Amino acid sequence: MNGRLFLALFVAAVSAAFFAPQNAEAAQGSVCPPYKKAITLNFKTLTPPPVYNNRLSIQGIQNLFREHTEAVLGPHESALGITYAESTYSAQTQSMAMQVRGGYCVYLTNIDAEFGWKRMQVYIASEFAPGTCEYNSVLDHENQHVAVNNGALREFAPRFRAEIERALSVQQPVFAGNADAAMETAFKNVSRGMDNTLAQFQDTMAARNAPLDSASNYAATAELCANWNKAKPRRR
């Protein structure tokens, strides 16, 4: 009953401060002086609470599932609820550009990074009224997905921070013919290492949620209540 996890990697805005040209001894041609100060990292983990929705019918939940996955197959064909978690990693950098002979040397000064949930929404079919056995069973199932998702987030957030810190520790000044190109390259150098961590996070989420959506687990949930087929969509 868990929706596919969607990762959104947002391109960061970059701001810069420009400084007066240095002499040839300070920066000869395309050679940029090394960093004199460590890059400051401000890292935030986003953990908004899940939003619960009991307004979609079973068909509406099926439609929502189809919108976010390639197909509805196996146990998901009879899903009565869905947990839709959308994660985000975003970073905004500040930098300074020093004009040298032939171009600019760009130095990152600080980076504000966020990783976590952009949103997490839990849908329970409107055929099941709050307080009924069926509603509570679906709610319990979806809350297991919420727990799995949040557990993975707690595990991976320090990894994201460590990966950014590692990238910043080896970051070198970037030279380019114009300041904008140099700033773009500097940001890409930091973000490049995040792709593998993002993929690991997504794979971990899928692997840990899969047992909850097995046919056997669905069957066990079905045994908990007697009126699965008697409920009708409620008008809103």
Secondary structure, DSSP 8 states (H G I E B T S, - for coil): -B---EEEEE---EEEEEE----TTTS-TT-----SS--EEEEEEE----EEE--S-HHHHHHHHHHHSS---GGGGG-SEEEEEEEEEEEEEEEEEEEETTEEEEEEEEEEEEEEEEEEEEEE-TTS-TTSHHHHHHHHHHHHHHHHHHHHHHHHHHHHHHHHHHHHHT---EEESSHHHHHHHHHHHHHTTHHHHHHHHHHHHHHHHGGGGSHHHHHHHHTT-S-TTT------
